[in-house]
Amino acid sequence: MPPRSRRPTALTASQRIADQLRERILSGELAPGARIIQDDVAEELDSSRLPVREALRILQSAGLVVMKSNLGAWVSRMDLRDCEVSYKVRERLEPLLLAESVPRLTEDDFDELDRIQDEIEATDDVERFLVLDRRLHWVTYQGNDVAELEGIVARLWDTTQHYRRAFTVLTGRKGQWVINAEHRLLIDAVRRGDQASAEQILALHIRRTRIELSHHPEVFETGR
């Protein structure tokens, strides 16, 4: 057996660190604009600085981190305009991803969608809702075989996660019935194989969130 290369080990360590930091960003533990100090991360995760630096580059390529030469790294942040554009892109791309997926979904997938939506309707916890909402939509997409399109959509989900959380906190239970109704309509269209209706419902679902966010500029204020 040939000697093991040191490079795959370094890459694995970097990806592991990137995954941990990504989870902290998506969970809100690291908020938009928060500084990420390489030495602190290296000490906490018992790593050298090189894998941390490479991990930050991975996150930068995913749009989650901004790195400035000789200054450091910060969690990416959006203003209202950035977020509106991201949601407009989602309105166009996610229905396409859904269309690529629907013909390959199975009865087991449809049953899973029903189970997830039942859980969504039973929870009052924002973090649990965010996890379940994401899972529901990605079950509808999992039949696709267009990796590049899926990657673009996944990036848009990640980079807008903080603002979805803030929006969910602001709207609370009063907006939940609309989300639930839209989810049920989407699941029904997907189950029936009505691709055109599913695409239209999804686009409206995304658009409604974009419009509601535009009414809450405080979500994008510094430090929120």
ABEGO torsion letter per residue (X at the ends): XBBBBAAAAAAAAAAAAAAAAAAAAAAGABBBGBBBBAAAAAAAAGBBAAAAAAAAAAAAAAGABBBBBGAEBBBBBBBAAAAAAAAAAAAAAAAAAAAAAAAABBAAAAAAAAAAAAAAAABABAAAAAAAAAAAAAAAAAABABAAAAAAAAAAAAAAAAAAAAAAAAAEAAAAAAAAAAAAAAAAAAAAGBAAAAAAAAAAAAAAAAAAAAABAAAABBGX
